[in-house]
Amino acid sequence: MIPRLLPAIALALAAPTAPSLSAPVTAQAAADLPFDAYLELLKARARAEGVSEATIERMTAGLTPNPRVIALDQNQPGSATTRGYPPMADYIRTHVDAARIAGGRAVYAQSQSTLAAIEARYGVPGSILVAIFGHETSYGRVKGDFDLARSLATLAWEGRRRELFAGEFVALMKVAEKGYDRAQLVGSYAGAFGNPQFLPSVYLRLASDGDGDGRADIFTNRADTFASIANYLRDAGWRTGEPWGVRARVPPGFDLAGQRSRLVAPQCPRVHERFSRWRTIAEWRALGIEPMAGIGDDVMASLFQPDGPGQPAWLLTGNFRAILEYNCSSYYALSVGLLADAIRD
């Protein structure tokens, strides 16, 4: 430990409710702290944001850093290691397969009345909600078993995305305040949990009560799960009555490169750079692009032909962009849309 940090640590531990503790710990300071000392600063930040001492103690008792979490985090690929893209067809083949379609149809059939009520409330089709449920946790079967408090404290201490995970750690304490046991608060190594795999901050902002019992239980309650996903998509800009997209017929020799958007997306630019500029369906028709399913002529859409000329193409609406807000991957979003269509048909 570097000696110059000792006064700061002593002050933090001596006055845990000081307002200054709600501010982020500097990257250099946190990098020099052992885990136990950094955990005390996280606990102090939680106190400063109103979390009770009882919740903090039960959620942090015996916490140690998890080396497995650090290894998994450091093994994440960079965002610009290559300009190539794996074939979309291969991804779709493995993520919109017979087993996942059958599982989704079963859930869809079992939940018809619940889904209808949630669709009426939020405007998001039930098939989309079931498809995301299927992709995130295989319809509730695979939700992760990492202790969320340990994972988030470890990731904040590790420092690659310190402020993100420090904020999520405090948010998790606030989730626990709602009466959840630590044993129930388990999930992915990166802190996502429950059927829809929400981060704690997302749970606090968007988790919804789907059955009117006064609680948003995204762990075991399907009505709450579907309502929470629907609320997320509505918040992301879902437009009621529009499809996520439709297959499109592209004439041979069409200059797709000439339709590329010149705009640079502020988030996930590598994903968005693959989409064309926005045009109405009527304008695409005038250029020879023919939708292969019903869609209004005035709907704005972007043309996407991920595997190149002669391969499947889609006209994607703003609702596709809403799915991208859930997971900023064109592979994920397209597979969700296609799975939803297969579940509904």
N, C-alpha and C positions, 0 to 999 in steps of 0.2 A: 504494500500500500504506500502511495506517495505521501510524505508527511504533510505537505501543504493542504491536503484534503481533510485532515483530521478535524480542524475546527468546524468545517461545514457539516461533517457527519455528526459531531457532538451537538451542534446547534439543532440539527434536524431531529435527533433522538430526544433531546431535552425539551423541545417545544413542538411536538408533532401536530398541533392544530394551528400553527402559524399560517396566515394566508399565503405566504410566499411558497409554501410547499405544494400548492396547487399548480405552480409553474413547472414546466418540464425540467428535468435534470439535464445539465449540459452533457453533450456526447462525450467530451473528454473526461469530465468528472465521473460519469457513470462507468466509463470504460476502465477506470482505475479502481473501482470498488469491488470487493469480494461480494459474492452473491448475498450473503446474510445482511450485509450493510445496505446493499441496493434494495433488498426486499423491505427493509425498514423504511426507506424513502417511499416505496410504493404504498406501503401501509399508511404512512403519514398523508400521502396524497389522497388516499381513499377516505381517511378521516376528515380531511379538509373539504371533501365533497359530500359529506353527510352520511357516510356509511358507519353503522354502529360498530362499537368495539367487539361485541359478541360475534357479529358476522365476520369481521376481519380475522378474529382469532380462530374461529372454526374453519375458515377457508384457507388459512395459511399455516396451521399447525404442522410442524415437521417438514415444511417445504424444503426441497433441495433442487438444484438444477438438474434437468433431464438431458443427458448427453445425446440420447436418441433424437430428441427434438432439435437440438443444435445441428446434428448431422443431417437430418432431413431438410432443415431450412437452408443450410449451406450447399446442399446438393441441388437446389432449384436452378433451372436453366436461366441464363441471361436472356434479356428481351431482344437482343440484336446479334446473336451469335451467328446467324445465317440468314440469308435472304430467301432461301428456299422454303417451300411449304409441303408438308406431307400430303399425299392424295386425299381429297375429301371423301372419295368413294370408299376407301379402306376404313376410314373412321366411321362413316355411316353404317357400313356393313357390320361392324362390331358393336355399335351403340344403339342401333335401331334393328335389333335382331328379333327372331321369333319369340324367344323367352321374355324379352322386355316388353314386347308388344302384348303378349298374352297376359303377363302380369298386370300391365296397365289397363287392359280391357276388363280384367277381373275387378280391380280397384274401382274403376269407373262405374261398372255395373253395381257394385256394392254401395256406392256413395252417391247415387243419382240425385236423391232429394237434397242432400247436403250440398252437393256441387251446384245444383240449380239455384238454391237460396243464396249461395256465395256469389255466383255469377250475376244474379240480379242485384246484389248489393255493390259489387266492385266492378262489374263489367268485363271481367276476364273469363274466357271460356274454361269450363271445368277440365277439358282435355289438356289444356296447357298446364293447369295446376298439377294434374296427375303426372304429366310427362316430366315436369321438374322434380316432383317427388320421386319419380323413378330414377332419374339421372343422379340426383343428389345422394340418395341412400338406398337405392334398390327397393323402393316402396317400404322403407322403414327397417330394412333388415341389416344394413351396414351403416352405423352412425359414428363409429370410432369409440375408442375406450381410453383415450388419454385424459388424465386428470387436468381439467382446463386451467385451474389455478396454477398448477405446476408448469404447464406448457407456456402460458402467457407470461408468467414471471420469468421463465427461462429465456423466452424470446426477447422480452424487454431488456433483460440484463445482457444478453448476447450482443445486442446493439445494431444489427443490420437494419432493422426498421424499429428503432427504439421507441419513438414517440407513439407510433401506431399501436404497438403492443402494450405499452404502459397505459395508454388510454383504454384499451380493451380489457386489461387486467382490472382497472377501476370499474369499468362497466360491468364486468363479471361479478364484482362484489355487490353491485346494485341489483343485478339479477338475483343473486343469492338472498338479498334482503327480502325478496318477494316470497320467501318460504321454501326455496329449493335446497335440498341437502347437497353437501359436497359430493357425495357418492353418485348423485344424479347428474351433476354438472360435469359430464365427460363428453368427449367428442374428438374431432380431428386434432392432429398435432399442432395445427396453426390456430386453433381456438374456435372453429365453427362447430355448432352442435345442433342436436334435434333433427327432426325429419327434414326440414328445409335447409339445414346447415347454415344457420345464421351466426354471425359474429355477435358477441354480447351487445355491442352498441347498436347493431341492427335490430336485435330483439327488443331493446328498450325503446327504439323509435317506431318500429313497424309491426311487431308481433301483435296479433289480433285475436280476440275471443270470437270463435266461430259458432259456438253453441249456446251462448248467453249465460254461462255459469259464472261469469265474472273473472275468469282466469284464462290466460293465453298459454296453454300447455302444448308446446310444439314437440314434446318428447313422445307422447303416446296418443294424443287426441287428434284424429284426422280432421275434424271440423276446424279446429284451431290451426292446424298445419295448413290446410287449404286457404283459410281466410288470411293467414299471415303471408303466404306466397302471393295471393291476390292483392293484398295491400301493398306489398313490395312493388309489384308490377304496375299497379295504378300510380304509385308514387313516382315510378320511373317514366310515366307518360303513356301508359297503355291507352289506346283509342278503341272504345267500344264499337263493335260492328265491323271493324276492319280485320282481315286475316293477317297473319304474320308475314305471309308471302305466298306466291304461287309459282309453280313451274312455268317456265317460259320457253318458247320455241325461237331460237336464234337462227337467222338465215345464214347460209354458208358465206364466208368472206366478210362477215360483219366486223367492223373495226371497233372492237371493244376498248382497245387502248385509247382510242380517241374520245371515249366517253368517261374517262377517269376524272374524278373530282380533283380540283386543285386545292381544296381546303385541307388543312392539317388538323386532325382531331386533337383536342387537348388531353384526352385520355386514350390509352390503347391505340396509338397511331398506326402501328403495324397491322392491326385488325382492320381499321377503317380505310386504310389506303387501298385495300383490295376491292372496295365497292365503287360503283360508278357515281356520277353526279345524279342528283334527284331530278326526275321528270314525272309528269302525270302519266297514267296508264295510256291515255289518249295519245300523248306525245310519243311514247314508246311504240305504240301501234303504228304511228305514222312513219317511224323509222324501220318498220318491218319486224319488230319484236312482238310476238303473239302470246298473250297469257293463255295457259292451258287449263285454267279454272276460272270461275266467276270472280270478278273484281271490278269495282266501279271505275269508270273512265277518269274521274277526277281525283282518284287516290294517288298520292305521291309515292314513288317507289324508286329503288336503286337496283340496277342490274348486277347480278353476281354469277359468274361462271368460273368457279374455283379451280377446276381441273383443265381449263383451257378449251379452245375451239373444238366443237363436235361433242363435247361432254355436257352433262346436265347443267342447266342454268335456271336461275330463279329471279323473280322480281320481288324485292324485299321492301316491306313497308316500315313505317315508324315503329310498329309493334315488334319487329325483329330487333330494332335498336333497344327496345325496352328489355327484351330477353338478354341482350348483351350487357345491360346494366347488372344483371344477376351474375353473369360470368362472362367477362370480356374475351370471348373466344368464338370465332365464327363457326368452328367445328361444334362446339357445345350448343350454340344458339340454333344452328341449322338442324342438329340432331333432335333438339327439343321440339322444334316445329314439326319435323317429319314424324317423330314419335307421337305427338299430339294428333296429327292427322290420321295415323294408323290406328290409334286408340279409338277415335271417334267413328271411323268408318266401319 
